[in-house]
Amino acid sequence: MSYVNPAIRPQFDSMPAQLREHILQMNIRLDTMADLMGCLERIVAQEQNG
């Protein structure tokens, strides 16, 4: 089960619903903005690598 720290929840909630769902399905812990940015970078890299 993924976890999003309440401190970064507003930023998380501002993302498109499909992206939020994808992140939640990754089963990761997001404690900081750096964690969230790293997660987004992983998603972009996966998309680019097909």
C-alpha positions in Angstrom: 0.0 0.0 0.0 1.4 3.4 -1.0 1.7 6.2 1.6 1.6 10.0 0.9 2.8 12.2 3.7 0.1 14.8 4.6 2.8 17.5 4.1 3.0 16.9 0.4 -0.6 15.7 -0.1 -1.7 19.1 -1.7 0.9 18.7 -4.4 0.0 15.1 -4.9 -3.7 15.9 -5.1 -3.0 18.6 -7.7 -1.8 16.0 -10.2 -4.1 14.4 -12.8 -6.2 11.5 -11.4 -4.6 9.0 -13.8 -1.1 9.9 -12.6 -2.1 9.7 -9.0 -3.6 6.3 -9.5 -0.5 5.1 -11.3 1.7 6.3 -8.4 -0.5 4.6 -5.8 -0.3 1.4 -7.7 3.5 1.5 -7.5 3.2 0.6 -3.8 5.8 3.3 -2.6 6.2 5.7 0.3 6.2 9.4 -0.4 7.5 11.3 2.6 9.1 14.3 0.9 8.8 16.3 -2.4 12.1 14.7 -3.3 10.4 11.3 -3.1 7.6 12.5 -5.2 9.9 14.0 -7.8 11.9 10.8 -7.9 8.8 8.8 -8.5 7.7 11.0 -11.3 11.2 10.7 -12.9 10.9 6.9 -12.7 7.5 7.1 -14.5 9.0 9.3 -17.2 12.0 7.0 -17.7 9.6 3.9 -17.9 7.5 5.7 -20.5 10.6 6.6 -22.6 11.9 3.1 -22.5 8.6 1.7 -23.6 
